[in-house]
Amino acid sequence: MSALPFAFAYPAILGALVALPVIWWLLRLTPPRPKAEVFPPLRILATVLKREETPAQSPWWLTLLRMLLAAAVILAIADPVFNPRASSIAPGGPLVLFIDNGWATAPDWERRVETAEALIDDADSASLPVSIAFTADPSNDALAGTAAVARERLRAAEPRPLVPDRQRAFAALRAALDGVKPGTLAFLTDGAAANDNDATVRQLADLQPAQLRLIASDATQTVAITDANNAADAMTVAATRLDSASAATLPLTAQDAQGRAIASGSISFQPGQSVASGSITAPFEMRNDFARVSIDNHPTAGAVQLLDDGFKRRRVVLLSGEASDSLQPLLSPLYYIQRALQPYADLIEPNATNLATSIPDLLAQNPSVIVMADIGRLPQETYEPLQRWINNGGTLIRFAGPRLAAAPADDPLVPVTLRQGERALGGALSWAEPQPLAEFPNFGPFAGMARPTDVTVKRQVLAEPTPDLAERTWASLADGTPLVTVKPMNAGRIVLFHVSAEATWSDLPISGNFVEMLRRIVQLSRSGGVTSQSGGATTADALPPFRLLTAKGALTTETGAARPLIQNAKAAPVAGFENPPGLYGSEEGFTALNVLPQNAELKPLDASGVTLVREGLIGGETWSAKPSLFLIAFLLLLADSLIVMLMSGAFSRLRPAARTAAMIAVAAGAAFLVQPGQSRADDSKPGDDQIFQRLDNTHLAYVVTGEPEVDRISQRGLEGLTQYLTFRTTLEPSAPVGLDITKDELAFYPIIYWPISATAPMPSAASINRIDAYMRSGGTVLFDTRDQFSALDNSGGTSANGERLQQILANLDIPPLEPVPSDHVLTKSFYLLSSFPGRYAGSPLWIEARQDNRSGNAKSAATADGVSPILITGNDFAGAWAVDDNGVPILPTVPPDEAQREYAYRSGVNIMMYMLTGNYKTDQVHVPALLERLGQ
């Protein structure tokens, strides 16, 4: 070691400085400057003959500049290196080395070894024993020994991808010293506190060493990633740093499983900020390929965040049996599901309401989960692709509701056999009280969750008892009835919530447990996830080490003495000696364990109140002056060149090129100013004119059956109702429209009249799917069997038209139905009616059943949640409304009674008002009931 503050790497080169005097003499010579003379030839010749040429000397300051240039080049080649040496160790006691070898020491580990070796050499020279302890080493040997033994242990040590366990190392060191006071105690630290109560420096000072040294490296290199979240639009990354004195921007790189960089981003720290977050923007599909994210130029395990299948953002499809109502979102079946899953998944909703076409399109997007809210019956052609998707690993989550309660019991996409109908708890006709939830079983995704005490269930669909029902139940009520059931299907599963997705059946959707339950179920859809084979329930099985992280942030297959990772549902695992950071599991699926826990923060090591000597590592202040000297030499060369050009008059011969430069600037500006003309494409399609005509006003519509007489009565009947509406109300509909339900757009019409005829062709499955989609989107279909019989009850025989209606309804997802109650808004929307006759008066008008009626609450008002998507009658409305061109009725009523025809028209008016102003009219007619509830 040199006693000077610097040393030359190549001192022999300094011999070239002896040649500087010779260089001085050579550099002072310069050729004479050219001189301009007047042309007379004789005078020039005389001057040449008389003048004796002698070289002119360069100015002394120019010669000095060239000498400095030569000296700078010689010194740069000699490579002066600044590397001060620390003071020697204190005598009178053993040398104690307390060395951090955690993840933060990986970048400068060689310098730490060099620093420790220099201290061991000093102890060897003074014949002092050496005790050495490593804070991230599972061994507890810190006994004092010879310098040779200490060197062997030092060379065998290596940095580990762990947070230092200084308390364990200090306990081993104190036991090894056994009361002996150290001479020099050197703490080679990474500078970061291991925890919030890290008092290692004060504990080392309590050993009363003669000299306490705190040796640390540059803290600006200690940076770690603490969290990575796959958000909706980008991946957000949280990081922490040790040195927060200045602003810094750190580049991020995301890599796939093959180690290829596929996306990048950055994290920006402000002065004084130790925790910050950044983002990596990439498409959804690319973000799901991320296997790790790291901070560039920081080769440490802490600067790497390993990602597993749990990080991947799931693609979730949302389907509902009801049309969404933007004015009443809290009543939408998908409202609470959307709010629960939005932070964790990419949500997809169908572009069309026709499930027969939208479900195959959605399956083509490879979703992980499909959520169905109160869908009782699906189009027949969708069952096979859905079952194939589930068998390949998809997760189907279904929620109960009125439609599912009324669906047939042979649905293959229900995990358990359901009892038809629903169970009401706490109603006027029910002895049972609303039920709370029971404790979650120790299997399934909800294992470890606390039982929600603020959730009660007022209505549910019941499962038929089976021997395996308990094994398929993930959650149940306090009375033992299932709340969430599951059915595994090869690699996938079907999950059913036996309550609705909105808050009418239970408090579950408005509780925080709903979010956690859905999140855990969605996480089960991980591709090749580590799950048990029993019911698809996750278990606490031990995961063997698959790939482990080195201190420099690389994955290796060497697992060493690492033990299997036991997952705990109540707490996230923490990296340690038994479970180093890495990937645990197998090629089929694994869990990532990172160095630092989520949202950790790096803080400086507390050394306040302790007398010590702070030092840097050997080489910590080492820097070479070669680049600076070469830069100085280049600048001097540049200055010399400019001076020579100035002295030779080179600049005086330049000519301005302002005109050319201006022309170039104008041309460049003109290129930016020229704007291409805008053009518009003609994107009109055939039939657009007809669509615009039907959008200008309300039209009544009817289904064209293909039978001329039936279609004629339908057209003339709606024409008669249109005239009656125009004369008696402010509504002035335009001419009625006949619809071909196989191809015509249905969304333009608030209600479609469908006369049922057994002799007409049976509608195709595609046509029925279009009607089903129309009803889901908020439209209403009025089915009329025109036979005076009730097609829905079993009080008598069913007519041929009634059988055809049942065949059509068998392929539609319809809610439970009931005859219009006496207090329903249909009886008061415009006229006061007690019945709804048509050409006949014997058939009731069926509408969607109200849930409050099914619970036995007779005082509650009619549902104000929208308009019934289906109306069914057998009274032949169109036959009573039908008129000829002169306004004369075409068909007589049965029995002949003009008063009955008047009431038939009034029934049509009430139906139209109900269709167009359902929610508003419902609120208006029930003002007395609302005021009674409010106590007015």
ABEGO torsion letter per residue (X at the ends): XBABABBBABAAAAAAAAAAAAAAAAAABBBBBBBBBBABAAAAAAAAAABBBBBBBBBAAAAAAAAAAAAAAAAAAAGBBBBBBBBBBBBGBBBBBBBBABAAAAAAAAAAAAAAAAAAAAAAAAGBBBBBBBAABABABABBBBAAAAAAAAAABBBBBBBBBAAAAAAAAAAAAGGBBBABBBBBBAGBBABAABAAAAAAAAAGBABBBBBBBBAAABBBBABBBBBAABBBBBBBBABAABBBBBBBBBBBAAGBBABBBBBBBBBGBABBBBBBBBBAAAAAABABBBBBGBBBAAABBBBBAAABBBBBBBBBABBBBAABAAABAAAAAAAAAAAABBBBBBABABAAAAAAAAAAAGBABBBBBGBABBBAAAAAAAAAAAAAGBBBBBBBEAAAAABBAABAABABBBBBEBBBBGBAABABBBBBBBBBBABEAABGBBBBAABBBABBBBBBBBAAAAAABABBBAAGBBABBBBBBEABBBBBBABBABAAABAAAABAAAAAAAAAAAAAABBGBBBBABGGBBBABBBBBABBBBAAGBBBABAEABBBBBBBAABBBBBBAABBBEBBEBAAEBBBBBABBBGBBBBBBBABGBBBBBBBBBGAABBBAAAAAAAAAAAAAAAAAAAAAAAAGAAAABBBAAAAAAAAAAAAAAAAABBBBBBBBBABBBGAAAAAAAAABBBBBBBBAGBAAAAAAAAAAAAAAAAAAAAABABBBBBBBBBBAAABBAAABABBBBBBBAABBBBBAAAAAAAAAAAAAGBBBBBBAGAGBBAABAABBBBAAAAAAAAAAAABBBBBBBBBBAABAAAAAABBBABBBBABAABBBBBBBBAAAAAGBAABBBBAAEBBABBBBAAGAAAAABBBAAGBBABBBOBBBAAAAAAAAAAAAAAAAAAAAAAAAAAAAAAAAAAAAAGX
